[in-house]
Structures are given as structure tokens and as C-alpha cells.
Amino acid sequence: MKNKAVSFGCLGIILFIFTILFNIFTSGDGCEKVSSDQFGEDWPLTVANGTLKCIKPYQAVIFIDKEGKEYALNGLAISLKKYADIEPIQKKENTIFPDFKIQTKKSVYPLTVRALKLCHK
């Protein structure tokens, strides 16, 4: 009788682990439409709107413009080597050294944080 109880206990644990792994690897990627209106002054891009997407299970986050071009927002997305660099559509910010014409780009951090929340839905 004790062996049957142990067998059912092990089977239960195996099924539980399988269910968790199945949900992690088969759950759909999270998406959310975003626009410059939502972010106001924090909007870092030259395009007015697009879609944020979390690529599960990697937690790679990307921005998709209205033409469907996909841009990497975090290091994990960059490491997959299938997404374009976001820099060409980043807004220019302040000129640090006017004599040398060095400009910074607006940070994509607000978009990255919002997109990472999609990974946990």
C-alpha cells in the first residue's frame, strides 16, 4: 500500500512540473499597442505609435512599428540577432558638446519597462 502512495505522489509531482513547463513554453507572447500620447514627454521614438511585445520564454522585448519592422528594446532581444537596432528611430535629446556636435538619444527605458510587464501576464 505504501508503494502505491509513493507512486501516486511522484506522478503528481511530475504532472505538476509538466504543467508549469507547458504553460511557460506555450503561453502566447504578450502584446500592447502604445503611442506618444500615452507617454507624453517620455516618448523616446520618432514614430508616433507601435506595439510592444514580449517574446516568451526569453523575456526579450521588442517594439514593432506600423510597417511591421521589429526593433530590439533589451539585451535579450539583441542577443537573439533577429531584431533591428532601435537607435535609428530614437529621438535626439540634448547636445552635450555643441562644438563637437555630440548628441544623446532619448532613453527607451520607459518602453522597456512597460514591455517587460507583458512578460509576466
C-alpha positions as CSV (number, residue, x, y, z in Angstrom):
1,M,0.0,0.0,0.0
2,K,2.9,2.3,0.8
3,N,4.4,1.8,-2.7
4,K,1.2,2.9,-4.4
5,A,1.1,6.1,-2.3
6,V,4.7,6.9,-3.2
7,S,3.9,6.2,-6.9
8,F,0.9,8.5,-6.9
9,G,2.9,11.2,-5.1
10,C,5.7,11.0,-7.7
11,L,3.2,11.0,-10.5
12,G,1.5,14.1,-9.0
13,I,4.8,15.9,-8.8
14,I,5.7,15.0,-12.3
15,L,2.3,16.2,-13.6
16,F,2.7,19.5,-11.7
17,I,6.1,20.2,-13.1
18,F,5.0,19.3,-16.6
19,T,2.0,21.6,-16.3
20,I,4.2,24.5,-15.2
21,L,6.7,23.9,-18.0
22,F,4.0,23.6,-20.6
23,N,2.4,26.9,-19.5
24,I,5.8,28.7,-19.7
25,F,6.7,27.4,-23.1
26,T,3.3,27.6,-24.8
27,S,1.8,30.7,-23.4
28,G,1.4,33.4,-26.1
29,D,3.7,36.3,-26.4
30,G,2.2,39.4,-24.7
31,C,1.5,42.5,-26.9
32,E,0.3,46.0,-26.2
33,K,-0.3,49.0,-28.5
34,V,1.4,52.2,-27.4
35,S,1.6,55.7,-28.6
36,S,3.3,59.0,-28.0
37,D,0.1,60.3,-26.4
38,Q,0.3,57.8,-23.6
39,F,3.9,58.6,-22.7
40,G,4.0,62.4,-23.4
41,E,7.5,63.9,-23.0
42,D,8.9,60.4,-22.2
43,W,8.1,59.1,-25.6
44,P,11.6,58.2,-27.0
45,L,10.9,57.5,-30.6
46,T,10.4,59.4,-33.9
47,V,7.4,57.2,-34.8
48,A,4.1,58.1,-33.2
49,N,3.0,54.7,-32.2
50,G,3.5,50.9,-32.4
51,T,3.3,47.7,-30.5
52,L,5.3,46.4,-27.6
53,K,5.9,42.7,-27.5
54,C,7.4,40.2,-25.0
55,I,9.0,37.2,-26.6
56,K,8.4,34.3,-24.2
57,P,10.1,32.4,-22.7
58,Y,13.2,34.6,-23.3
59,Q,11.8,37.8,-21.8
60,A,13.2,39.6,-24.9
61,V,11.2,42.7,-25.5
62,I,10.7,44.5,-28.9
63,F,8.9,47.5,-30.4
64,I,7.0,46.9,-33.7
65,D,6.3,49.9,-35.9
66,K,3.2,50.3,-38.1
67,E,5.1,48.8,-41.1
68,G,5.8,45.7,-39.0
69,K,9.5,46.3,-38.5
70,E,10.7,44.8,-35.2
71,Y,13.2,46.6,-33.0
72,A,15.1,45.2,-30.0
73,L,14.5,47.0,-26.7
74,N,16.6,45.0,-24.3
75,G,19.8,42.9,-24.4
76,L,17.9,39.6,-24.6
77,A,16.2,40.8,-27.8
78,I,19.6,42.0,-29.2
79,S,21.2,38.6,-28.4
80,L,18.6,36.8,-30.5
81,K,20.0,38.7,-33.5
82,K,16.7,38.9,-35.4
83,Y,15.6,42.4,-34.5
84,A,16.7,45.7,-35.8
85,D,18.6,48.2,-33.7
86,I,16.2,50.8,-32.1
87,E,18.7,53.7,-32.4
88,P,17.7,54.9,-35.9
89,I,14.2,55.7,-34.6
90,Q,15.2,57.1,-31.2
91,K,14.6,60.8,-30.8
92,K,17.7,63.0,-30.3
93,E,17.9,64.7,-27.0
94,N,20.4,67.2,-25.8
95,T,23.6,68.3,-27.4
96,I,26.3,67.6,-24.9
97,F,29.3,69.3,-26.6
98,P,28.0,71.7,-29.3
99,D,31.5,72.2,-30.7
100,F,31.8,68.5,-31.4
101,K,28.1,68.0,-32.4
102,I,27.7,65.1,-29.9
103,Q,24.0,64.4,-29.2
104,T,22.4,61.9,-26.9
105,K,19.3,59.8,-27.7
106,K,16.2,59.7,-25.5
107,S,16.1,56.6,-23.4
108,V,13.9,53.7,-24.4
109,Y,13.7,52.7,-20.7
110,P,10.0,53.6,-20.3
111,L,9.1,51.4,-23.2
112,T,11.3,48.6,-22.0
113,V,9.8,48.6,-18.5
114,R,6.2,48.6,-20.0
115,A,7.1,45.7,-22.3
116,L,8.7,43.6,-19.6
117,K,5.4,43.8,-17.7
118,L,3.9,41.9,-20.6
119,C,6.2,39.0,-19.9
120,H,4.6,38.4,-16.6
121,K,1.0,38.3,-17.8
